[in-house]
């Protein structure tokens, strides 16, 4: 009798451990719909446009909040208490020019009051039926009936013409934003890069890995003058602008992933007029 009891006990423990290891997670296998880059030869009249918020992408699976790579976030209960039981996608956003603080907050392994300085800015309901307009309407209807102090649905505006698009881009940039997202109103949710959703900026951006620190000259003597960085395709180039004095004193470490902006490419593949934006500390999120 004692032996059977022990066997049952250890069987339960083993099953519990296996369940923890093998427990499926919607977010861990989540492959989001991603934008391509807008080109002026694309007529987006009649599409829906909104500000592209510079935050950390979040995925609410109806119960828990995850990063784009499936890592579980740990917000306090107040942050998620009025979220629905269906999936949502959005940006965890603290306002313009708060990206570093946002990353620092969401990387914490325990709930922290700084989460309550953020908002979950929702831009899609991926499992809802229909095109984008129908999907986002489901989210809007939910929050109309269940207001949240920590979540909102991003406003969408119909693009009248190219001039309207450029005026909106000017307005966003003057306010400190980075650009726009435009979407076909009737587009279904299709995972991966998709031509039905485009990001609109005056510049392009990309990530590169820091390979070396290059010495400075003149006022930058005795500190970093530029970074030697490498793109994913192996192209290496010098990145020397966009740094503050503090960043030149304490530059990104070799091996760090950095984000930079640029304006097209030379025939060699090297970006034109590259300028440092930040260390991409959210790369693992």
N, C-alpha and C positions, 0 to 999 in steps of 0.2 A: 504493500500500500504506500509506504513511504517512498519506495523507488518510483512508482508510477506518478506520485505527486511531484517528485523532483524532475522527472522527465517532462511533465506538463509545464512546470515552471520555466525550465530552460528553453523549451519549445516556444513559449510565449515571448521570452526575451529575444530569441533569435529572430522570430517573425517581426517583432517591433523594430529591431535594428535593420532588418532587410527593408522594412517599410520606409524607414527614414532615408535609406540609401537610394531606394528605387522609386520613391514617391514622385509621381509625375508633376511637372509644373508647366502650366500653360505658357508663362512668360519665358521660361528657359528655352523653349523651342520657338519663341515668337520671332517672326521674320517680318519686320514692319514695311509698310509702303513708304518709299523714299522719293524725294524730288530729284528731278534733273535740273539743269541750269537753263534759265530763260534766254532765248535769243530773239532779237528784234524782228526776225522774219516770221515769228509765230504770232498769229492774230489771236489775242486772248480776250477780245470783246465778248461780253456775256459770261465770262468766267467769274469766279468768286475770288476776291483778294483779301488778305489779312496781313498784319504785321508778323514778320518772322522773329519770334522772341528768342533772345540769346540766353537760354537756360539749359537745364539738364533734362533730357527726354525721360518721361515716365510712362509706365504702362500699369493701369489698374485692371486687375483680372476679375473684379467683382467682389474680391475679398481682401487682397493684399496689393501693395504697391511695389513695382519692380523697375529696375533700370532697363535700358534698351538691350543690354546683354544678359538679362535674366537674373541680376543680383537683387536680392531682397532689400528694400529700403526699410528703415525703422523710424517712421514718423510717430509722434505721440497720437493717441486715440482721437484727440480733438481735430486733428488735421483731416482724418478720413471718415469721421462719423456720419457725414451726410452724403457720402458717395454712394452711387447706385450698386445694384447687384449684377450689372452687366459691364463688359469691358469698356474702358476709355483710354485714349491716348492724349498726351499733352506735354507741356513743358513745365517743369518745376522752376519757378521764376520769382526772383526777388525784386525786379525792377531793372531799369537800364543801368549798365556799368556795375552789376553786382554778381557777375558770373563766378568769380573766385570765391566769394562768400557762400554762394549757393552750393558749389562743389564741396566746400569744406563742411557745410551743414549736412548734406545728404550722404556723405561718406561716413558719418558717425555710426557706430555699431549699436548705439542705444538711443532711445527717444531723447530729443533735446528741445528746449524752448525755442531755439532759433528756427526750427521748422515753422513756427507760427508767424514768422516774418515772410514766409514764402506763400505763393499761390500755385495751385495746380491749374494751369491755363490749358483748357481742353480744345483740341482741334479735330478729333474724330472719335467715332464710336465704331470700331472696326468690325464687330460682329452683327451690327444692326443691318436690317434688310434695306436694299435699294442703293441708289447713288449717293454721292456725298451730301447733297442737300437733305435727303431723307435721313441719313445717318446722324448728321449734326443736329437735325430737328429733334431726334430722340433725346439727345443730351440736353438740348435747350428746354424741352418739356419737363424733363426730370428736375432740373434746377429751378425752373419756374415754380414747381410744386414743393421742392425741397431745397430752399436757399442754403448756401454754404458760405461761411466766412473765409474759407480757404480754397475755394475752387470757383472757376467761372469758365464759360464757353467763350472762346475768342470771337469777336465780332467779324462778320463777313460782309463785304461790300461788292456789288456787281460792277465789273469793269465796263465802263462805257466805251472807251477807246484808248489808244496808246497815250494820248495826252493826259487822260485821267489817271492812268497807271503811273506815269512819270511824276505827276503832281503828288500822288499819294506817296511815292517813294521819297520825294523831296521832304514832305511833311514828317515822315517817319525818321529820316536821317537827321533833320533839324532837332527832333525831340531826343536824339541819342540812340535811336534804333539802328539795326544793321541792314534791314531790307524787308522784302515782302515774300509771301507765298501766294501763288495763284493756282486754283484748282478748277477743273471742269466740274460744273454743278451736278451733272448726271453720272459722273465716273464711278464705277464700282471699286470696291477695295481690292487692289491687286498688290500682293507682296513684292518687295524689291523695287528697283528704280523704275519709274513710270512716267511717261510723257503727259499724263493727265494731271500731274502736279509739278510745278516749276518754282524754283527760288529765283528771286529777282534782286540783284545787287548791282552796284556800279563797278564792283570788282569781283574777282574770283578768289576763292580761298582753298587752301589745301593743308595737309599735314606733312611734316618731314621730321627726320631723326637727326639730332645733333651729333656730329662726327668729331668736331674739334673746335677749340676756341682760337681765334686769330687775333694777334696783338693789335692794339690801336696806335694811332699816331696823333700828334698835336695835343688837343685837349683830352684825347682819350688814351694818351700814352700811359703805360703802367696799368691799364685795365683793358677789358675786352673791346676790340674794335668791331669784330664781326664774328658770326658763327659760320662754320662750314657744315652744311646740312645735306642730307640725302633723302630723295624721294623714294617711294615704294618701288619704283621701276629702276632704281640704281643711279639716277641722275643726281650729281652733286653740284652744289653752287654756293656762292658766298651770300650770306644774308647779313647786311650791315645797317639797315635803317629800321626805325620804329621802336628802338630801345630807349628806356628812361636811363638817367644816370645811375639809379639804384640797380637796374637790370644789367648795366655794364659792369658795375662793381661786383655783383653777385649773379653771373649769367646762368642760364639754364645748364644743367649738368649734361655731360656727354652721355648719350643714350636716351635723354629725354625726348618725348614727342612734342613738337611745337606746331602751332597754327600760324600761318602767314597769309597775307593777301598779295595779289599780283594782278597784272593787267595783260593777260595773254601770254604766249610763249614765243621764244625765238625758234628758228628752224632746228636748232640743236636740242630743243626740248626744255631749255632753261627758262624759268619764269621771268617775265619782264617786270622790272621795278618791284621786286619783292620787299615786303615790309613786315616785320614781326608783329604779331598780335598778342600771343600769350603762350605759356606752357599748357599743353593739353592734358591737364590733370584728371579729366573725366574720361580718359581713353579706356579705362578698365571698367567703367560703370555700365 
